[in-house]
Amino acid sequence: MTDDELQNLIEDATADFAMGESAAAVAKLEQATAAEPGSFEAWHALAEVNFSLRHLDAALAAAERAHALQPGDLFINTTLSRIWMERGDKAKAEHFGAQAKIHSWREQLKQG
């Protein structure tokens, strides 16, 4: 799968989800992650869609894959914080929330 094909598949899945076609969105994102397991964007999108559907185990699994690829990403740390809060683990939620803040501050310092 080319980078453009992957990006189009992720965008199609996002549009499907926005239109209420959740099953199609999940199927496309699962196709994307199977074809390109190193795609942070595909894993993060799959985590967000599953979180929105309240499929917390699937959301956590996808978020952990995305986090392994880009542990310094502000948004995946925020996603993990939200998932852990919904799962009732306040300590883990706070950990990832703090990581998100740290990464946000680093970006602010880089920008000057």
Backbone as numpy.savetxt, mean C-alpha at the origin, in Angstrom:
# Nx Ny Nz CAx CAy CAz Cx Cy Cz
6.04 -8.20 -18.40 5.20 -7.03 -18.40 6.09 -5.79 -18.40
5.82 -4.86 -19.29 6.61 -3.63 -19.34 6.19 -2.70 -18.21
7.02 -1.70 -17.95 6.68 -0.72 -16.92 5.38 -0.01 -17.26
5.18 0.32 -18.53 3.94 1.00 -18.95 2.73 0.10 -18.76
2.87 -1.17 -19.09 1.75 -2.11 -18.91 1.41 -2.26 -17.43
2.43 -2.33 -16.61 2.22 -2.43 -15.17 1.51 -1.18 -14.65
1.99 -0.02 -15.04 1.37 1.23 -14.60 -0.08 1.31 -15.06
-0.35 0.92 -16.31 -1.72 0.93 -16.81 -2.61 -0.02 -16.03
-2.09 -1.18 -15.67 -2.87 -2.15 -14.90 -3.21 -1.61 -13.52
-2.24 -0.97 -12.87 -2.49 -0.37 -11.56 -3.51 0.76 -11.67
-3.38 1.59 -12.70 -4.34 2.67 -12.90 -5.74 2.15 -13.22
-5.82 1.08 -14.02 -7.12 0.47 -14.31 -7.75 -0.08 -13.04
-6.94 -0.71 -12.20 -7.45 -1.25 -10.94 -7.96 -0.13 -10.04
-7.23 0.96 -9.99 -7.64 2.11 -9.18 -8.96 2.67 -9.69
-9.10 2.77 -11.00 -10.36 3.25 -11.59 -11.50 2.28 -11.29
-11.22 0.99 -11.41 -12.25 -0.01 -11.08 -12.73 0.17 -9.65
-11.79 0.32 -8.74 -12.15 0.47 -7.33 -12.98 1.74 -7.12
-12.58 2.81 -7.77 -13.32 4.07 -7.64 -14.74 3.95 -8.18
-14.94 3.06 -9.14 -16.26 2.85 -9.74 -17.06 1.78 -9.00
-16.52 1.26 -7.91 -17.23 0.27 -7.13 -17.02 -1.17 -7.57
-16.08 -1.37 -8.47 -15.79 -2.71 -8.98 -14.61 -3.31 -8.21
-14.87 -3.59 -6.95 -13.81 -4.03 -6.03 -13.16 -5.33 -6.45
-13.95 -6.31 -6.86 -13.39 -7.61 -7.24 -12.45 -7.47 -8.43
-12.84 -6.66 -9.40 -11.99 -6.44 -10.57 -10.70 -5.72 -10.16
-10.81 -4.77 -9.26 -9.63 -4.04 -8.79 -8.65 -4.98 -8.11
-9.14 -5.81 -7.21 -8.28 -6.75 -6.49 -7.64 -7.72 -7.48
-8.43 -8.24 -8.42 -7.90 -9.19 -9.41 -6.77 -8.56 -10.22
-6.95 -7.33 -10.66 -5.91 -6.66 -11.45 -4.66 -6.40 -10.62
-4.84 -6.02 -9.38 -3.68 -5.76 -8.53 -2.96 -7.05 -8.17
-3.70 -8.12 -8.00 -3.06 -9.42 -7.76 -2.30 -9.87 -9.01
-2.85 -9.58 -10.18 -2.15 -9.87 -11.43 -0.86 -9.05 -11.50
-0.94 -7.79 -11.12 0.23 -6.91 -11.16 1.32 -7.39 -10.20
0.93 -7.76 -8.98 1.93 -8.19 -8.01 2.53 -9.56 -8.39
1.74 -10.41 -9.03 2.26 -11.70 -9.49 3.26 -11.51 -10.63
2.93 -10.59 -11.53 3.80 -10.34 -12.69 5.07 -9.59 -12.29
4.93 -8.67 -11.35 6.06 -7.82 -10.92 6.11 -7.76 -9.39
6.60 -8.81 -8.74 6.61 -8.83 -7.28 7.46 -7.73 -6.64
8.26 -7.06 -7.42 9.07 -5.96 -6.91 8.43 -4.60 -7.09
7.15 -4.58 -7.44 6.45 -3.31 -7.66 5.86 -2.78 -6.36
6.53 -1.81 -5.79 6.03 -1.16 -4.58 4.62 -0.62 -4.80
4.42 0.07 -5.94 3.13 0.71 -6.21 1.99 -0.30 -6.25
2.22 -1.46 -6.86 1.17 -2.49 -6.94 0.84 -3.03 -5.56
1.86 -3.33 -4.76 1.61 -3.84 -3.41 0.90 -2.81 -2.55
1.33 -1.54 -2.66 0.69 -0.51 -1.85 -0.77 -0.32 -2.25
-1.04 -0.31 -3.55 -2.42 -0.18 -4.00 -3.26 -1.36 -3.52
-2.71 -2.56 -3.58 -3.43 -3.74 -3.12 -3.71 -3.64 -1.62
-2.76 -3.14 -0.87 -2.97 -2.95 0.58 -4.11 -1.97 0.82
-4.11 -0.85 0.11 -5.14 0.17 0.31 -6.53 -0.33 -0.08
-6.62 -1.04 -1.20 -7.92 -1.56 -1.63 -8.43 -2.57 -0.61
-7.57 -3.49 -0.20 -8.00 -4.48 0.79 -8.37 -3.83 2.12
-7.63 -2.80 2.51 -7.97 -2.09 3.74 -9.36 -1.46 3.62
-9.63 -0.84 2.50 -10.93 -0.21 2.29 -12.07 -1.23 2.31
-11.77 -2.44 1.87 -12.76 -3.52 1.87 -12.85 -4.22 3.22
-12.01 -3.81 4.15 -11.93 -4.41 5.48 -11.41 -5.84 5.45
-10.60 -6.14 4.45 -9.90 -7.42 4.37 -8.53 -7.19 5.02
-8.53 -7.13 6.34 -7.36 -6.67 7.07 -6.16 -7.60 6.95
-6.39 -8.91 6.91 -5.26 -9.84 6.76 -4.58 -9.64 5.41
-5.38 -9.54 4.36 -4.84 -9.33 3.02 -4.18 -7.96 2.91
-4.78 -6.96 3.55 -4.20 -5.62 3.54 -2.84 -5.62 4.22
-2.75 -6.28 5.36 -1.49 -6.34 6.10 -0.43 -7.07 5.29
-0.78 -8.18 4.69 0.19 -8.94 3.91 0.74 -8.10 2.75
-0.14 -7.41 2.05 0.30 -6.57 0.93 1.13 -5.38 1.43
0.70 -4.77 2.52 1.44 -3.63 3.07 2.83 -4.04 3.53
2.93 -5.21 4.12 4.25 -5.68 4.56 5.17 -5.93 3.37
4.62 -6.42 2.26 5.43 -6.61 1.05 5.91 -5.26 0.52
5.01 -4.28 0.48 5.38 -2.94 0.02 6.44 -2.34 0.94
6.26 -2.49 2.23 7.18 -1.93 3.22 8.56 -2.56 3.06
8.61 -3.85 2.78 9.91 -4.51 2.57 10.64 -3.92 1.38
9.89 -3.46 0.39 10.49 -2.86 -0.80 10.94 -1.43 -0.58
10.16 -0.66 0.20 10.49 0.74 0.45 10.15 1.11 1.90
10.97 0.65 2.84 10.65 0.89 4.25 10.65 2.37 4.65
11.28 3.21 3.86 11.32 4.63 4.18 10.20 5.45 3.58
9.23 4.79 2.97 8.14 5.53 2.33 7.13 6.00 3.38
6.86 7.28 3.37 5.91 7.88 4.30 4.54 7.21 4.22
4.05 6.98 3.00 2.69 6.51 2.83 2.49 5.06 3.25
3.47 4.19 3.01 3.30 2.80 3.42 3.37 2.70 4.94
4.17 3.53 5.57 4.18 3.54 7.03 2.85 4.02 7.59
2.24 4.99 6.94 0.92 5.46 7.35 -0.12 4.36 7.15
-0.05 3.67 6.02 -0.97 2.57 5.75 -0.84 1.49 6.83
0.39 1.11 7.14 0.60 0.10 8.18 0.07 0.56 9.53
0.24 1.82 9.84 -0.29 2.36 11.09 -1.82 2.22 11.13
-2.46 2.56 10.04 -3.93 2.46 9.98 -4.40 1.00 10.10
-3.70 0.10 9.42 -4.07 -1.31 9.48 -3.93 -1.84 10.91
-2.79 -1.55 11.53 -2.58 -2.05 12.89 -3.58 -1.45 13.87
-3.96 -0.20 13.67 -4.97 0.41 14.54 -6.30 -0.33 14.39
-6.69 -0.63 13.17 -7.93 -1.36 12.93 -7.87 -2.77 13.50
-6.70 -3.36 13.51 -6.53 -4.71 14.07 -6.45 -4.68 15.59
-6.38 -3.49 16.16 -6.39 -3.36 17.61 -5.03 -3.41 18.28
-3.96 -3.25 17.51 -2.62 -3.26 18.09 -2.10 -1.82 18.11
-2.41 -1.13 19.19 -2.05 0.28 19.30 -0.55 0.50 19.27
0.22 -0.39 19.89 1.68 -0.22 19.93 2.28 -0.28 18.53
1.86 -1.24 17.72 2.37 -1.32 16.35 1.87 -0.15 15.52
0.63 0.25 15.74 0.09 1.41 15.01 0.91 2.65 15.33
1.23 2.85 16.60 2.03 4.01 16.98 3.45 3.93 16.42
4.01 2.73 16.38 5.35 2.56 15.82 5.38 3.03 14.36
4.44 2.53 13.55 4.45 2.91 12.14 4.02 4.36 11.94
3.17 4.88 12.81 2.83 6.29 12.75 4.05 7.16 13.02
4.85 6.75 14.00 6.08 7.49 14.31 7.06 7.41 13.14
7.16 6.23 12.52 8.04 6.09 11.35 7.59 7.03 10.23
6.30 7.13 10.03 5.79 8.03 8.99 6.18 9.48 9.29
6.07 9.88 10.55 6.45 11.25 10.93 7.94 11.49 10.71
8.74 10.52 11.10 10.19 10.66 10.92 10.54 10.83 9.45
9.93 10.02 8.59 10.21 10.11 7.15 9.71 11.43 6.57
8.60 11.91 7.09 8.07 13.20 6.66 9.03 14.32 7.04
9.54 14.28 8.25 10.49 15.30 8.70 11.76 15.27 7.88
12.24 14.07 7.57 13.45 13.95 6.75 13.24 14.61 5.39
12.10 14.37 4.80 11.81 14.97 3.50 11.75 16.49 3.60
11.16 16.99 4.68 11.09 18.43 4.88 12.49 19.04 5.02
13.35 18.34 5.75 14.72 18.84 5.92 15.50 18.83 4.61
15.28 17.81 3.79 15.94 17.74 2.49 15.53 18.90 1.60
14.26 19.29 1.70 13.74 20.35 0.84 14.15 21.72 1.35
14.58 21.76 2.60 15.20 22.92 3.11 14.51 24.01 3.74
